[in-house]
Amino acid sequence: MTNTGIGTVTAKGQVSIPAKFRTKLNIEKGDKLTFTLNDNQELVVSKEPSKLDWDDLFANYPTEVVDIDENGKYDEKMSPNFHDWMVNG
């Protein structure tokens, strides 16, 4: 696949994105795109992550229930990952 493609600008300023890029970036109807003009006067287009993208990103992220008592204490043996984060950052 080449890194260039041709899009057409309509009278309303809308641009068609070549199919190969829509497929590669999984761009679908309703997705949000960011347009950035870099220092070389080049327009860079990036896909904004959707809720589904974020859900996929965190799907396998470990979770840990931490019970904190009224004094702000927790059992470090019951919450080892939280304790490590509290101690080591």
C-alpha positions in Angstrom: 0.0 0.0 0.0 1.3 3.4 -0.8 1.2 6.3 1.6 -0.6 8.7 -0.7 -4.1 9.0 -2.1 -6.3 11.5 -3.8 -9.5 12.9 -2.2 -11.9 15.3 -3.8 -13.1 18.5 -2.2 -16.8 19.3 -2.7 -18.4 22.7 -3.0 -19.3 22.5 0.7 -15.6 21.8 1.6 -16.2 18.1 2.3 -13.4 15.7 1.4 -13.7 12.1 0.4 -11.1 9.9 2.1 -9.7 7.2 -0.2 -11.1 3.7 0.7 -7.6 2.2 1.4 -7.1 4.8 4.3 -10.7 4.4 5.6 -10.1 0.6 5.7 -6.6 0.8 7.3 -7.7 3.3 10.0 -11.2 1.6 10.4 -12.9 5.0 9.7 -16.6 4.6 9.5 -19.6 6.9 9.1 -19.9 9.3 12.1 -16.2 8.9 13.3 -14.5 12.1 14.3 -11.2 13.2 12.7 -8.6 15.7 13.8 -7.0 18.0 11.2 -3.6 19.5 12.1 -1.5 21.8 10.0 2.2 21.1 10.7 5.2 23.5 10.4 5.7 22.3 6.8 2.2 23.5 5.9 1.1 19.8 5.5 -2.4 18.8 6.6 -2.3 15.8 8.9 -5.5 13.9 9.5 -5.9 11.6 12.5 -8.9 9.5 13.7 -10.2 10.3 17.1 -10.6 7.3 19.3 -14.2 6.2 19.7 -15.9 4.8 22.8 -15.4 1.4 21.3 -11.7 2.0 20.7 -11.3 3.0 24.4 -13.3 0.0 25.5 -11.0 -2.3 23.5 -8.0 -0.6 24.9 -9.0 -1.2 28.5 -10.7 -4.7 27.9 -7.8 -6.6 29.4 -6.6 -3.9 31.8 -6.4 -5.5 35.3 -8.8 -4.2 38.0 -8.5 -4.6 41.7 -11.1 -3.9 44.4 -9.7 -1.9 47.2 -11.6 -1.6 50.5 -10.5 1.5 52.3 -11.8 1.9 55.9 -13.0 5.1 57.6 -9.4 5.8 58.7 -8.1 5.6 55.1 -6.4 2.3 55.7 -6.5 -0.7 53.4 -5.2 -4.3 53.6 -2.1 -4.3 51.4 -2.2 -8.2 51.1 -5.8 -7.9 49.7 -4.8 -5.1 47.3 -1.2 -5.8 46.3 -1.3 -3.8 43.0 -2.9 -0.8 44.6 -0.3 -1.0 47.4 2.6 -1.1 44.9 1.1 1.9 43.1 0.7 3.8 46.4 4.3 3.1 47.4 6.1 3.3 44.1 3.8 5.5 42.0 
